Amino acid sequence: MENRSATQGSGPQIQLILAPVDGALDAAEEAVDLLLDTGRAPGDILVLTTGEQHPWAAHELSFGEASYWAQHDAGEDVFFADATAATRASDRPVVVVALNGGDDDAAARTLPTALTRATALLVVCGDSERVNSVLGAGV
């Protein structure tokens, strides 16, 4: 796994963690652990997945949408959501995106939205070619 960072004007810092599709979710979880270990508050972090939902999100959704989104609105913990919900999620200092499946359109829709939701840092876990085709070369 390789880490690369880029700065984009006045927007958030962008960090790419290279990972294959089947390892993107694990890489995202490791990134969250590192962020928490270095002092980032759990409520500062939003994790989006483009493929299969994170197990936490699937579990919490089993109790209903209202309860699930109430946890998001409380902003007290790391929140995991499917990329299709990215537009409903509010801004957070850190957004972590796991490119763990879905087609190129899923990445094309998710990454720009994630970039607008992240106020300080966007961490993208996935294949560099896929990320660069959406966000631009050199990321």
C-alpha positions in Angstrom: 0.0 0.0 0.0 1.3 3.4 -0.9 0.2 6.8 0.4 0.3 10.0 -1.7 -1.0 13.4 -0.9 -2.0 16.4 -3.0 -3.3 19.8 -2.1 -6.0 21.4 -4.1 -6.3 25.2 -3.9 -8.4 26.2 -0.9 -10.2 22.9 -0.7 -9.3 20.0 1.6 -6.1 18.1 1.4 -6.4 14.9 -0.6 -4.7 11.7 0.4 -4.7 8.6 -1.8 -4.2 5.2 -0.2 -3.6 2.7 -3.0 -5.6 -0.5 -2.5 -7.3 -3.0 -4.8 -11.0 -3.1 -4.9 -11.2 -6.0 -2.5 -8.9 -4.3 0.0 -10.3 -0.7 -0.2 -12.7 -1.2 2.8 -9.9 -2.6 5.0 -7.6 0.4 3.9 -10.4 2.8 4.8 -10.8 1.2 8.2 -7.1 1.4 8.8 -7.2 5.1 7.8 -10.0 5.7 10.3 -8.1 3.9 13.1 -5.0 6.1 12.3 -7.0 9.3 12.3 -8.6 8.3 15.7 -5.2 7.3 17.1 -3.7 10.7 16.1 -6.4 12.6 17.9 -9.2 13.2 15.4 -12.6 13.1 17.0 -14.9 10.2 15.9 -17.6 12.7 14.9 -15.2 14.4 12.5 -15.2 11.4 10.2 -17.6 10.3 7.4 -16.8 7.0 5.5 -18.4 6.4 2.1 -18.4 3.1 0.2 -19.0 2.7 -3.5 -19.5 -1.1 -3.4 -20.8 -3.3 -0.6 -21.9 -1.3 2.5 -19.7 -1.2 5.5 -20.9 -3.9 8.1 -21.7 -1.1 10.6 -24.0 0.7 8.2 -25.8 -2.5 7.2 -26.3 -3.4 10.9 -27.5 0.1 11.8 -29.9 0.3 8.9 -31.5 -2.9 10.1 -33.0 -0.8 12.9 -34.5 1.6 10.3 -33.6 4.7 8.4 -34.7 7.2 11.0 -32.5 5.7 13.7 -29.5 5.4 11.3 -29.8 9.1 10.2 -30.3 10.2 13.8 -26.9 8.9 14.5 -25.5 10.9 11.6 -27.2 14.0 12.8 -25.9 13.6 16.3 -22.4 13.7 14.9 -20.8 11.9 17.9 -19.2 9.0 16.1 -17.7 7.9 12.8 -20.5 7.6 10.3 -20.5 5.0 7.6 -22.7 5.4 4.5 -23.2 4.1 1.0 -22.0 6.5 -1.6 -25.5 6.9 -2.9 -26.2 8.7 0.4 -23.3 11.1 0.1 -25.5 14.0 -0.9 -27.6 13.5 2.2 -24.6 13.4 4.5 -23.5 16.7 6.1 -20.0 18.2 5.9 -17.4 16.7 8.2 -13.7 17.6 8.5 -12.6 14.3 7.2 -14.3 12.1 4.5 -12.8 8.7 3.8 -14.0 7.0 0.5 -13.5 3.3 -0.1 -13.7 2.5 -3.8 -14.7 -1.1 -2.9 -16.8 -1.8 -5.9 -19.4 -0.3 -8.1 -18.7 0.9 -11.6 -16.7 3.9 -12.7 -19.9 6.0 -12.6 -20.1 5.3 -8.9 -16.6 6.7 -8.4 -17.4 9.6 -10.7 -20.5 10.5 -8.7 -19.0 9.9 -5.3 -15.6 11.6 -5.4 -16.7 15.1 -6.3 -19.5 15.0 -3.7 -17.0 13.6 -1.1 -14.6 16.5 -2.0 -17.4 19.0 -1.2 -18.3 17.3 2.1 -14.7 17.2 3.4 -13.7 20.5 5.0 -10.1 19.5 5.9 -9.1 16.1 4.5 -10.4 13.7 1.8 -8.9 10.2 2.0 -9.5 8.0 -1.0 -8.8 4.3 -0.7 -8.6 2.6 -4.1 -6.9 2.2 -7.5 -4.9 5.3 -8.5 -6.0 5.1 -12.2 -9.7 5.2 -11.2 -9.2 8.1 -8.8 -7.1 10.1 -11.2 -9.7 9.7 -14.0 -12.3 11.3 -11.7 -10.3 13.9 -9.7 -7.6 14.7 -12.2 -4.1 13.5 -12.9 -1.5 13.7 -10.2 -3.6 12.9 -7.2 
